[in-house]
Amino acid sequence: MGQQQTLASFVAFHTSLPLHKIISSLMLLALLSLPAWGSALVRVNQVGYPATASKRAYLMASASEAGASFSVKNSSGTIVYTANIGAALGSWSSSYPDVYALDFDSVSTAGTYTIAVSGPLAATSPSFKIDSAANVYSGALTNTLLFYENERDGPNFIPSALRTAAGHLNDQSASVYLTPSMNSNGRFSGSLTPTGAVIDASGGWWDAGDYMKFVQTHSYTVAEMLIGVRDFPNQMGAGSTTSNFAAEAKFGLDWLQKMWADSSKTLYYQVAIGNGNAKAISDHDIWRLPQADDNYQGCPSLYRYICHRPVFINTAGGAGASISPNLAGRLSATFAVCYELYRVSNPAYANQCLLSAEHIFDLANTNPSGNLLTAAPFSFYPETEWRDDLEFGATELYFALSDATPPGGLPHSDPNYYLTQAATWANAYITGPNDAADTLNLYDVTGLAHFELYRALGKAGNPSGLATTQAALLADLKKQLDKAVTQSGTDPFGFGFTWAAFDTTSHGEGLVVMAHEYDNLTNSTAYANYGDRWLGNILGSNAWGQSLLVGNGSSFPDCMQHQVANLAGSLNGAPPVLAGAAVEGPNKTKSSGLVSGMITCPANGVDTFAQFSGSNGAFYQDNVQSWSTNEPAIDLTASSFLAFSWTMAGAPAGIP
């Protein structure tokens, strides 16, 4: 009765309009009110399904679909598979109380398909393809490389439809400052205190939709990228003509080398400030293209930290000061893999990487108190675990030293020294307070470190007397994955991480990587189906029907909180878009706020995804103001290239 009254009043209000406008208005009302009238939607992996993998889509309905069936149709409309719909997996929300699995594993012929549901509420899916894993995901992997290329800062930018000029050339001569006292939002009083040092801090990637740069996120991203180039040469290295990440990994390495002065053993951890004060405008206070900053508004005092961006020195002190263990571990891992990759082709560069890695590892503060050093303010990246990073760093140093006779002048030349360290820190993690509390992402790298150390122990012949074993590492990987499987059972879409928390996209990517790693080490398919579904979840098999990686699939973010994408991109899904960018994804923290110069997106302000919010508080907004769901970042995107490479290759090229 209520719906009829709404419809009648809506029509009466518009009786003065032409007939075609009345019809258009009624159609709009119907679209906005679909759940109340009865609706069903099919959610698929919009990028596609590898022919030999498991294949699952989801039907979400506003009422029971008992007795319904579904058919898979090829591009000619021919039905190639039909099955009855089983019992509901659970409820997503009051609007969509019934969610069903649509499995069609047996469909394996390469082609383009759709799914049609016949029953109480009919539905048709977006089209998707089935093909070899390489053909399905090669385009997505290429897009990921394009994202990092478009994120480049400094003089060595790559011209594209989104990038027409270099940004932040003044970083080539940047003043160094002490970290000021800040509140939790990053606000500080007065002016920054200079140390008197000036360094070249140019290059690197912007962290996210802003133009700040952090060792915290770079070290994580570059480490994963280098490992991808090393372990998947045909997907991410010289064997690929479309997604060779070698140059991009070197670009990231070069910036990290600038942020570590090995001769004085001094770490610089951040470029730019996110929040200022009444007398100092910061990066987050304005909205512009990067090339505007070097002479922004003529560089008056108010904009001094925009034109001449500050570099912050290690808060523990200058030359030879201890280094926060999270940064020490990840940086040493990154520089160690650098040595592995460049030992033959660029020995001078490789040797410097290795020397830096050992110096940094030796300076790790292994008894930290208070907040770890991540960013200023700490609230930008509130990391708490660090033992995983030291395990990671020591493991990669073992691989580096075991490859060949190392150069002279190193603090440690015996690879077994680092194998012992790696085992010690792995055990410290496993027996520590955060064991299996997370899965592979910026804040916990055991999902990669355990896999690497397992292989290192095997390479060393599984020596006795170490603090951990292959069995213990494998058990801890399984513990993390089993928690994700348990979580999957609570979600009708089967996602291994809650949709109601930050970093949903990156957790999905990381879980895919971990599922492949475990199955590779055990020569099994224990988590293969879960990995397939988790990858599908972030590529469209979710309540919102949205791929969370830009440019991949038929529906992806148009309105990211990203300055270049907003000011130079299309905002409607047509090129140019910031292809490959992974956004935060759904969570339960809402954000809003316009910055002067920001192009409103969507233009009409309508939240088309609101009707798909979950009962658990999870929501997603494709809105430039919604940084909590729609801002991309280099760390959020990092595990995607490993997820795609694992899926395409099936296994790494070999043990380092």
C-alpha positions as CSV (number, residue, x, y, z in Angstrom):
1,M,0.0,0.0,0.0
2,G,2.8,2.4,0.9
3,Q,4.5,1.8,-2.5
4,Q,1.3,2.4,-4.3
5,Q,0.8,5.7,-2.5
6,T,4.3,6.8,-3.4
7,L,3.8,5.9,-7.0
8,A,0.5,7.7,-7.2
9,S,1.8,10.9,-5.6
10,F,4.8,10.8,-7.8
11,V,2.7,10.6,-11.0
12,A,0.3,13.3,-9.8
13,F,3.2,15.6,-9.1
14,H,4.4,15.2,-12.6
15,T,1.1,15.4,-14.5
16,S,2.1,18.8,-16.0
17,L,5.1,17.2,-17.7
18,P,5.1,15.8,-21.2
19,L,4.3,12.1,-21.4
20,H,7.8,11.0,-22.2
21,K,9.2,12.8,-19.1
22,I,6.5,11.1,-17.0
23,I,7.6,7.8,-18.3
24,S,11.3,8.6,-17.7
25,S,10.5,9.7,-14.1
26,L,8.6,6.5,-13.4
27,M,11.5,4.5,-14.8
28,L,13.9,6.4,-12.5
29,L,11.6,5.8,-9.5
30,A,11.5,2.1,-10.4
31,L,15.3,1.8,-10.5
32,L,15.7,3.6,-7.2
33,S,13.1,1.3,-5.6
34,L,14.0,-2.0,-7.1
35,P,14.4,-3.9,-3.8
36,A,10.9,-2.9,-2.6
37,W,9.3,-4.3,-5.8
38,G,11.5,-7.4,-6.0
39,S,14.8,-7.6,-7.8
40,A,17.7,-10.0,-8.4
41,L,21.2,-9.3,-9.6
42,V,24.0,-11.7,-10.7
43,R,27.5,-10.7,-9.6
44,V,30.4,-12.2,-11.5
45,N,34.2,-11.9,-11.8
46,Q,34.0,-9.2,-14.5
47,V,37.6,-9.9,-15.7
48,G,36.8,-13.5,-16.3
49,Y,37.5,-17.1,-15.3
50,P,40.4,-19.3,-16.2
51,A,39.2,-22.3,-18.1
52,T,40.6,-24.9,-15.7
53,A,39.8,-23.1,-12.5
54,S,36.7,-23.2,-10.4
55,K,34.0,-20.7,-11.4
56,R,31.4,-19.1,-9.1
57,A,29.0,-16.2,-9.5
58,Y,26.5,-15.0,-7.0
59,L,22.8,-14.3,-7.2
60,M,21.5,-11.7,-4.7
61,A,17.7,-11.4,-4.5
62,S,15.2,-9.4,-2.6
63,A,13.1,-12.5,-2.1
64,S,13.4,-16.3,-2.1
65,E,14.5,-17.8,-5.4
66,A,13.5,-21.3,-4.4
67,G,12.9,-23.4,-7.5
68,A,14.9,-21.1,-9.8
69,S,17.5,-22.3,-12.3
70,F,20.3,-20.6,-14.1
71,S,21.8,-21.0,-17.5
72,V,25.2,-20.1,-18.9
73,K,25.0,-18.7,-22.5
74,N,27.7,-18.2,-25.0
75,S,28.0,-15.1,-27.2
76,S,25.6,-16.6,-29.7
77,G,22.9,-17.0,-27.0
78,T,23.3,-20.8,-27.0
79,I,22.9,-22.4,-23.6
80,V,26.0,-24.4,-22.7
81,Y,25.2,-25.2,-19.1
82,T,22.1,-25.3,-16.9
83,A,21.6,-26.1,-13.2
84,N,19.1,-25.6,-10.4
85,I,19.8,-23.0,-7.8
86,G,20.7,-24.5,-4.5
87,A,20.0,-23.3,-0.9
88,A,20.8,-19.7,0.0
89,L,24.2,-19.0,1.4
90,G,22.8,-16.4,3.8
91,S,21.5,-12.9,4.0
92,W,23.4,-9.8,2.9
93,S,20.9,-7.2,4.0
94,S,17.2,-6.5,4.6
95,S,17.0,-5.4,0.9
96,Y,18.8,-8.5,-0.3
97,P,18.1,-11.3,2.2
98,D,18.9,-14.2,-0.1
99,V,22.3,-14.8,-1.8
100,Y,23.0,-17.9,-3.8
101,A,26.1,-19.5,-5.3
102,L,26.0,-20.2,-9.1
103,D,28.8,-22.7,-9.9
104,F,29.7,-23.6,-13.4
105,D,33.1,-25.2,-13.2
106,S,32.5,-27.5,-16.2
107,V,32.2,-24.6,-18.7
108,S,35.7,-24.4,-20.1
109,T,35.6,-23.5,-23.8
110,A,37.2,-20.1,-24.5
111,G,34.6,-17.4,-25.2
112,T,32.3,-14.7,-23.9
113,Y,29.4,-15.7,-21.7
114,T,26.5,-14.4,-19.6
115,I,24.4,-16.0,-16.9
116,A,20.6,-15.9,-17.0
117,V,18.4,-16.8,-14.0
118,S,14.9,-18.1,-14.5
119,G,12.6,-18.2,-11.5
120,P,10.6,-16.0,-9.2
121,L,12.9,-13.1,-9.9
122,A,14.7,-13.2,-13.3
123,A,18.2,-11.8,-13.7
124,T,21.0,-11.6,-16.2
125,S,24.7,-11.1,-15.5
126,P,27.2,-8.8,-17.2
127,S,29.2,-10.6,-19.8
128,F,32.5,-12.2,-18.9
129,K,35.1,-14.3,-20.6
130,I,36.5,-17.8,-20.1
131,D,40.0,-18.4,-21.4
132,S,43.4,-19.5,-20.3
133,A,44.6,-17.8,-17.1
134,A,47.2,-15.8,-19.1
135,N,44.6,-14.5,-21.5
136,V,42.1,-13.7,-18.7
137,Y,44.5,-11.7,-16.5
138,S,47.3,-10.4,-18.7
139,G,45.4,-7.2,-19.4
140,A,44.8,-6.6,-15.7
141,L,48.5,-7.2,-15.0
142,T,49.5,-4.6,-17.7
143,N,47.0,-2.2,-16.1
144,T,48.8,-2.5,-12.8
145,L,52.1,-1.5,-14.4
146,L,50.4,1.5,-16.0
147,F,49.2,2.6,-12.5
148,Y,52.7,2.8,-11.2
149,E,53.9,4.6,-14.3
150,N,51.2,7.2,-13.9
151,E,52.1,7.6,-10.1
152,R,55.7,8.6,-10.9
153,D,57.0,11.8,-9.3
154,G,60.0,13.9,-10.4
155,P,61.7,14.5,-13.7
156,N,61.5,10.9,-15.0
157,F,57.8,10.8,-15.4
158,I,56.2,8.9,-18.3
159,P,54.0,11.0,-20.6
160,S,50.5,9.7,-20.9
161,A,47.0,10.9,-21.4
162,L,46.9,11.6,-17.6
163,R,50.4,12.9,-17.3
164,T,51.7,15.8,-19.4
165,A,54.4,17.4,-17.2
166,A,56.9,16.5,-14.4
167,G,56.0,17.3,-10.8
168,H,58.0,18.4,-7.8
169,L,61.3,19.1,-9.5
170,N,62.2,21.1,-6.4
171,D,62.5,17.8,-4.5
172,Q,65.9,17.5,-6.2
173,S,67.1,20.0,-3.6
174,A,65.0,19.4,-0.6
175,S,65.6,20.6,2.9
176,V,65.6,18.1,5.8
177,Y,63.6,18.8,9.0
178,L,63.0,17.3,12.4
179,T,59.6,15.7,12.8
180,P,57.4,18.2,14.7
181,S,55.1,17.4,17.5
182,M,51.7,16.7,15.9
183,N,48.2,15.8,17.0
184,S,46.6,12.7,15.7
185,N,45.5,14.4,12.5
186,G,49.0,15.7,11.8
187,R,48.5,19.4,12.8
188,F,51.5,21.1,14.2
189,S,52.3,24.6,15.5
190,G,54.6,27.2,14.0
191,S,57.3,26.3,11.5
192,L,59.3,23.1,11.0
193,T,62.8,22.9,12.4
194,P,65.5,22.4,9.7
195,T,68.6,20.3,10.3
196,G,70.6,22.2,7.7
197,A,70.9,19.2,5.4
198,V,69.7,19.3,1.8
199,I,69.2,16.1,-0.2
200,D,67.8,14.9,-3.5
201,A,64.4,13.4,-2.7
202,S,63.1,13.5,-6.2
203,G,61.5,10.5,-7.9
204,G,59.5,7.7,-6.3
205,W,55.7,7.3,-6.5
206,W,53.0,9.4,-4.9
207,D,51.6,7.4,-2.1
208,A,47.9,7.6,-3.0
209,G,45.6,10.3,-4.2
210,D,47.8,12.9,-2.6
211,Y,51.5,13.7,-3.5
212,M,53.2,12.6,-0.4
213,K,56.0,9.9,-0.4
214,F,56.8,7.4,2.4
215,V,59.5,4.9,2.9
216,Q,56.8,2.9,4.8
217,T,54.8,2.1,1.7
218,H,57.6,2.3,-0.9
219,S,59.6,-0.4,0.9
220,Y,56.6,-2.8,0.9
221,T,55.7,-2.1,-2.7
222,V,59.2,-2.3,-4.2
223,A,60.0,-5.5,-2.3
224,E,56.9,-7.2,-3.7
225,M,57.6,-5.8,-7.2
226,L,61.2,-7.0,-7.2
227,I,60.1,-10.5,-6.0
228,G,57.6,-10.5,-8.8
229,V,60.3,-9.7,-11.4
230,R,62.5,-12.4,-9.9
231,D,60.0,-15.2,-9.5
232,F,57.7,-14.5,-12.4
233,P,60.0,-13.5,-15.3
234,N,57.4,-14.4,-18.0
235,Q,54.7,-12.3,-16.3
236,M,56.6,-9.4,-14.7
237,G,60.1,-9.6,-16.1
238,A,61.9,-9.7,-19.4
239,G,59.8,-12.6,-20.6
240,S,56.8,-10.3,-20.9
241,T,56.4,-7.7,-23.7
242,T,53.3,-6.1,-22.0
243,S,54.0,-6.1,-18.3
244,N,57.8,-6.0,-17.7
245,F,58.0,-4.4,-14.3
246,A,61.8,-4.3,-14.2
247,A,62.2,-0.6,-15.0
248,E,59.5,0.4,-12.6
249,A,61.0,-1.7,-9.8
250,K,64.3,0.0,-10.5
251,F,62.6,3.4,-10.4
252,G,61.2,2.7,-6.9
253,L,64.6,1.3,-5.8
254,D,66.4,4.5,-6.9
255,W,64.2,6.6,-4.7
256,L,64.7,4.4,-1.7
257,Q,68.4,4.6,-2.2
258,K,68.1,8.4,-2.0
259,M,66.2,8.1,1.3
260,W,69.0,6.1,2.8
261,A,72.4,7.8,3.0
262,D,74.6,4.7,3.5
263,S,77.9,6.6,4.0
264,S,76.5,8.3,7.1
265,K,73.9,5.6,7.9
266,T,71.1,8.1,7.9
267,L,67.4,7.4,7.1
268,Y,64.9,9.9,5.7
269,Y,61.4,8.5,5.9
270,Q,59.0,11.0,4.4
271,V,58.6,13.8,1.8
272,A,55.9,16.4,2.3
273,I,53.3,17.1,5.1
274,G,49.7,16.0,5.1
275,N,48.3,18.6,7.4
276,G,49.7,22.1,8.3
277,N,48.3,25.0,10.3
278,A,47.1,28.5,9.8
279,K,50.5,29.7,8.6
280,A,51.5,26.7,6.6
281,I,49.4,25.0,3.9
282,S,50.0,21.3,3.4
283,D,49.5,18.7,0.7
284,H,46.0,17.7,1.8
285,D,44.8,21.3,1.9
286,I,44.7,21.9,-1.8
287,W,43.6,20.1,-5.0
288,R,45.8,20.5,-8.1
289,L,48.0,18.8,-10.7
290,P,51.5,17.9,-9.5
291,Q,53.3,20.3,-11.9
292,A,51.7,23.3,-10.1
293,D,53.5,22.8,-6.9
294,D,57.0,24.0,-7.7
295,N,55.8,27.5,-8.1
296,Y,52.4,27.3,-6.4
297,Q,50.7,30.7,-6.1
298,G,54.1,32.3,-6.6
299,C,55.4,30.5,-3.4
300,P,54.5,33.0,-0.7
301,S,55.2,32.0,2.9
302,L,51.8,30.3,3.4
303,Y,52.7,27.8,0.6
304,R,56.4,27.3,1.4
305,Y,55.9,23.6,2.2
306,I,54.1,23.1,-1.1
307,C,56.8,24.7,-3.3
308,H,59.7,23.4,-1.2
309,R,58.5,20.1,0.3
310,P,60.1,19.1,3.6
311,V,62.0,15.8,4.1
312,F,61.8,14.2,7.5
313,I,64.8,12.5,9.1
314,N,64.6,9.3,11.2
315,T,63.0,10.3,14.5
316,A,65.6,8.3,16.4
317,G,68.3,10.7,15.3
318,G,70.8,11.2,12.5
319,A,73.9,9.3,11.5
320,G,74.0,5.8,12.8
321,A,70.7,6.0,14.8
322,S,68.6,2.9,15.3
323,I,65.9,2.3,12.8
324,S,62.3,1.3,13.6
325,P,62.2,-2.5,13.0
326,N,59.4,-2.5,10.5
327,L,61.3,-0.1,8.2
328,A,64.6,-1.9,8.8
329,G,63.2,-5.2,7.9
330,R,61.4,-4.2,4.8
331,L,64.2,-1.9,3.5
332,S,66.8,-4.7,4.0
333,A,64.6,-7.1,2.2
334,T,64.1,-4.7,-0.7
335,F,67.9,-4.0,-1.0
336,A,68.7,-7.7,-0.7
337,V,66.5,-8.6,-3.6
338,C,68.0,-5.7,-5.5
339,Y,71.4,-7.5,-5.1
340,E,69.9,-10.7,-6.4
341,L,68.5,-9.1,-9.5
342,Y,71.4,-6.8,-10.4
343,R,74.4,-8.8,-9.2
344,V,75.4,-9.7,-12.8
345,S,74.0,-6.9,-14.9
346,N,74.9,-4.0,-12.6
347,P,77.3,-5.2,-10.0
348,A,78.2,-1.7,-8.6
349,Y,74.6,-0.9,-8.0
350,A,73.9,-4.4,-6.6
351,N,76.8,-4.3,-4.2
352,Q,75.6,-0.9,-2.8
353,C,72.2,-2.4,-2.3
354,L,73.6,-5.3,-0.4
355,L,75.8,-3.2,1.8
356,S,72.9,-0.9,2.5
357,A,70.7,-3.9,3.4
358,E,73.2,-5.2,5.9
359,H,73.8,-1.8,7.5
360,I,70.1,-1.2,7.9
361,F,69.4,-4.7,9.3
362,D,72.2,-4.2,11.9
363,L,70.6,-0.9,13.0
364,A,67.1,-2.4,13.6
365,N,65.7,-1.5,17.0
366,T,64.7,-4.9,18.2
367,N,63.1,-3.7,21.4
368,P,60.9,-0.9,20.3
369,S,58.6,1.1,22.6
370,G,55.7,3.4,21.7
371,N,54.7,3.8,18.1
372,L,56.7,2.4,15.3
373,L,58.0,4.9,12.8
374,T,55.7,4.8,9.8
375,A,54.6,8.3,8.8
376,A,54.0,11.7,10.3
377,P,51.5,11.5,11.7
378,F,51.5,7.9,12.8
379,S,47.7,7.7,12.3
380,F,48.3,7.7,8.5
381,Y,49.8,4.2,8.8
382,P,49.3,2.8,12.3
383,E,51.4,-0.3,12.0
384,T,52.0,-2.4,15.2
385,E,53.7,-5.6,14.1
386,W,57.4,-5.7,13.2
387,R,58.8,-9.2,13.8
388,D,57.5,-10.2,10.4
389,D,59.5,-7.5,8.7
390,L,62.7,-8.7,10.3
391,E,62.0,-12.3,9.3
392,F,61.5,-10.9,5.7
393,G,64.7,-8.9,5.7
394,A,66.8,-11.7,7.1
395,T,65.4,-14.2,4.7
396,E,66.2,-12.1,1.6
397,L,69.7,-11.4,2.9
398,Y,70.2,-15.2,3.2
399,F,69.2,-15.6,-0.5
400,A,71.4,-12.7,-1.5
401,L,74.5,-14.2,0.2
402,S,73.8,-17.8,-0.9
403,D,73.7,-16.9,-4.6
404,A,77.4,-16.5,-5.1
405,T,80.6,-15.4,-3.3
406,P,79.6,-12.0,-1.9
407,P,81.6,-8.8,-2.3
408,G,84.1,-7.9,0.3
409,G,83.6,-5.3,3.1
410,L,80.3,-6.6,4.3
411,P,79.4,-6.8,8.0
412,H,78.3,-10.4,7.5
413,S,79.2,-12.6,4.6
414,D,77.9,-16.0,5.9
415,P,74.4,-16.6,4.6
416,N,73.7,-18.8,7.6
417,Y,74.0,-15.8,9.9
418,Y,70.9,-14.4,8.3
419,L,69.1,-17.8,8.1
420,T,69.5,-18.0,11.9
421,Q,68.1,-14.4,12.2
422,A,65.2,-15.2,10.0
423,A,64.2,-18.3,11.9
424,T,64.5,-16.4,15.2
425,W,62.2,-13.7,14.1
426,A,59.8,-16.1,12.4
427,N,59.5,-17.9,15.7
428,A,59.1,-14.6,17.6
429,Y,56.2,-13.8,15.3
430,I,54.6,-17.2,15.7
431,T,54.8,-17.1,19.4
432,G,54.1,-13.4,19.7
433,P,51.0,-11.3,20.4
434,N,49.9,-10.9,16.8
435,D,50.3,-14.3,15.3
436,A,47.9,-14.9,12.5
437,A,45.9,-11.8,13.5
438,D,46.2,-10.6,9.9
439,T,47.0,-11.8,6.4
440,L,49.4,-10.4,3.7
441,N,49.2,-6.7,3.4
442,L,51.2,-3.6,4.4
443,Y,50.7,-4.3,8.1
444,D,51.7,-8.0,8.1
445,V,54.1,-9.5,5.6
446,T,54.3,-13.1,7.0
447,G,52.1,-14.2,4.2
448,L,55.2,-13.6,2.0
449,A,58.0,-13.9,4.5
450,H,57.0,-17.4,5.7
451,F,56.8,-18.6,2.1
452,E,60.3,-17.2,1.4
453,L,61.8,-18.6,4.6
454,Y,60.3,-22.1,3.9
455,R,62.1,-22.1,0.6
456,A,65.3,-20.7,2.2
457,L,65.3,-23.5,4.7
458,G,64.9,-26.1,1.9
459,K,67.8,-24.5,0.0
460,A,69.9,-24.7,3.1
461,G,69.1,-28.4,3.6
462,N,66.8,-27.9,6.6
463,P,69.6,-27.4,9.1
464,S,68.8,-28.4,12.7
465,G,69.0,-26.1,15.7
466,L,67.1,-23.2,14.2
467,A,64.3,-21.5,16.0
468,T,61.7,-22.6,13.5
469,T,61.1,-25.3,10.9
470,Q,59.4,-25.7,7.6
471,A,56.5,-27.5,9.3
472,A,56.0,-24.6,11.7
473,L,56.0,-22.0,8.9
474,L,53.5,-24.0,6.9
475,A,51.3,-24.5,9.9
476,D,51.3,-20.7,10.5
477,L,50.4,-20.0,6.9
478,K,47.6,-22.5,7.2
479,K,46.4,-20.9,10.4
480,Q,46.1,-17.5,8.7
481,L,44.3,-19.1,5.7
482,D,42.0,-21.1,7.8
483,K,40.9,-18.0,9.6
484,A,40.1,-16.5,6.2
485,V,38.1,-19.6,5.3
486,T,36.2,-19.3,8.5
487,Q,35.5,-15.7,7.7
488,S,34.3,-16.8,4.2
489,G,31.7,-18.9,5.9
490,T,30.2,-15.9,7.6
491,D,29.8,-13.9,4.4
492,P,27.3,-14.9,1.7
493,F,29.8,-13.8,-0.9
494,G,32.5,-16.0,0.6
495,F,35.1,-13.2,1.0
496,G,38.0,-14.1,3.3
497,F,38.1,-10.7,4.9
498,T,35.3,-8.6,6.4
499,W,33.8,-6.0,4.1
500,A,33.4,-3.8,7.1
501,A,37.0,-2.8,7.6
502,F,39.7,-0.8,5.9
503,D,41.9,-2.3,3.1
504,T,39.4,-4.9,1.8
505,T,40.9,-4.8,-1.7
506,S,44.5,-5.4,-0.6
507,H,43.5,-8.1,1.8
508,G,41.7,-9.9,-1.0
509,E,44.8,-9.7,-3.2
510,G,47.0,-10.9,-0.4
511,L,44.8,-13.9,0.4
512,V,45.0,-15.0,-3.3
513,V,48.8,-14.9,-3.1
514,M,48.8,-16.9,0.1
515,A,46.4,-19.5,-1.2
516,H,48.8,-20.1,-4.2
517,E,51.9,-20.2,-1.9
518,Y,50.4,-22.8,0.4
519,D,49.2,-25.0,-2.4
520,N,52.6,-24.7,-4.1
521,L,54.5,-25.7,-1.0
522,T,52.2,-28.6,-0.3
523,N,51.8,-29.7,-3.9
524,S,48.0,-29.6,-3.3
525,T,44.9,-27.7,-4.3
526,A,43.7,-27.2,-0.7
527,Y,42.9,-23.5,-1.1
528,A,42.6,-23.2,-4.9
529,N,38.9,-22.7,-5.0
530,Y,39.0,-20.2,-2.2
531,G,41.8,-18.3,-4.0
532,D,39.7,-18.2,-7.2
533,R,36.7,-16.9,-5.4
534,W,38.6,-14.3,-3.3
535,L,40.1,-12.9,-6.6
536,G,36.6,-12.8,-8.0
537,N,35.3,-11.0,-5.0
538,I,37.5,-7.9,-5.6
539,L,36.8,-8.1,-9.4
540,G,33.0,-7.8,-9.2
541,S,31.7,-10.8,-7.3
542,N,30.5,-8.7,-4.4
543,A,27.3,-7.1,-3.3
544,W,28.1,-3.9,-5.2
545,G,28.9,-5.5,-8.5
546,Q,32.0,-3.4,-8.6
547,S,35.5,-4.3,-9.6
548,L,37.8,-2.6,-7.1
549,L,40.7,-2.3,-9.5
550,V,40.3,0.5,-12.1
551,G,40.0,-0.5,-15.7
552,N,39.4,-4.2,-15.0
553,G,35.9,-5.3,-15.7
554,S,32.8,-3.6,-16.9
555,S,32.1,-1.6,-13.7
556,F,34.9,0.0,-11.7
557,P,35.5,3.3,-9.8
558,D,35.0,6.4,-11.9
559,C,35.2,9.0,-9.1
560,M,38.4,8.1,-7.1
561,Q,39.9,10.5,-4.6
562,H,42.9,11.0,-6.7
563,Q,43.9,14.4,-8.0
564,V,45.3,13.4,-11.4
565,A,42.4,11.0,-12.1
566,N,39.9,13.6,-11.0
567,L,41.4,16.6,-12.9
568,A,42.8,14.8,-16.0
569,G,40.7,11.6,-16.2
570,S,37.4,11.0,-17.9
571,L,35.2,10.4,-14.7
572,N,32.9,8.1,-16.7
573,G,34.9,4.9,-17.3
574,A,36.0,5.9,-20.8
575,P,39.7,6.5,-21.4
576,P,41.7,8.0,-19.9
577,V,41.4,6.3,-16.5
578,L,44.0,5.5,-13.8
579,A,44.0,1.9,-15.0
580,G,45.3,-0.7,-12.5
581,A,44.7,1.4,-9.4
582,A,43.3,-0.6,-6.4
583,V,41.0,1.4,-4.2
584,E,40.4,1.0,-0.5
585,G,37.2,-0.9,-1.1
586,P,34.0,-1.3,1.0
587,N,34.2,-0.7,4.8
588,K,32.1,0.9,7.5
589,T,33.9,4.3,7.9
590,K,32.3,7.1,5.9
591,S,34.2,10.1,4.8
592,S,33.3,13.3,2.9
593,G,34.5,16.8,2.3
594,L,35.2,18.9,-0.8
595,V,38.5,20.6,-1.4
596,S,38.6,23.7,-3.6
597,G,39.3,22.8,-7.2
598,M,38.0,19.2,-6.8
599,I,35.6,18.2,-9.7
600,T,32.4,16.9,-8.2
601,C,32.0,13.3,-9.0
602,P,29.4,11.9,-9.6
603,A,28.2,15.1,-11.0
604,N,24.6,14.6,-9.7
605,G,25.8,13.5,-6.3
606,V,23.6,10.3,-6.4
607,D,25.0,7.3,-4.5
608,T,24.0,4.5,-6.8
609,F,25.6,1.9,-4.5
610,A,23.7,2.8,-1.3
611,Q,21.0,0.2,-1.9
612,F,23.7,-2.5,-1.6
613,S,25.0,-1.7,1.8
614,G,25.2,-4.7,4.1
615,S,23.6,-5.4,7.5
616,N,27.2,-5.5,8.9
617,G,27.6,-1.8,8.2
618,A,29.7,-2.3,5.1
619,F,29.1,0.3,2.4
620,Y,30.8,1.5,-0.8
621,Q,30.7,4.9,-2.4
622,D,32.1,5.8,-5.8
623,N,32.5,9.4,-4.9
624,V,35.6,11.7,-5.0
625,Q,34.9,12.7,-1.4
626,S,34.9,9.1,-0.2
627,W,38.6,8.5,0.5
628,S,37.6,5.7,2.9
629,T,36.3,3.6,0.0
630,N,37.6,5.1,-3.2
631,E,41.2,6.3,-2.7
632,P,43.9,4.2,-4.5
633,A,47.4,3.7,-3.1
634,I,50.6,2.1,-4.1
635,D,50.5,-0.4,-1.2
636,L,46.9,-1.3,-1.8
637,T,47.8,-2.2,-5.4
638,A,51.0,-4.0,-4.6
639,S,49.8,-7.5,-4.0
640,S,47.6,-7.4,-7.1
641,F,50.5,-8.0,-9.5
642,L,51.6,-11.0,-7.5
643,A,48.0,-12.3,-7.4
644,F,47.7,-12.0,-11.1
645,S,51.2,-13.5,-11.8
646,W,50.6,-16.5,-9.5
647,T,47.2,-17.2,-11.2
648,M,48.7,-16.9,-14.7
649,A,51.9,-18.8,-14.0
650,G,50.7,-21.4,-11.5
651,A,54.1,-21.5,-9.8
652,P,57.2,-19.3,-9.4
653,A,60.2,-19.9,-11.8
654,G,62.3,-21.5,-9.0
655,I,63.9,-21.0,-5.6
656,P,66.1,-17.9,-5.6
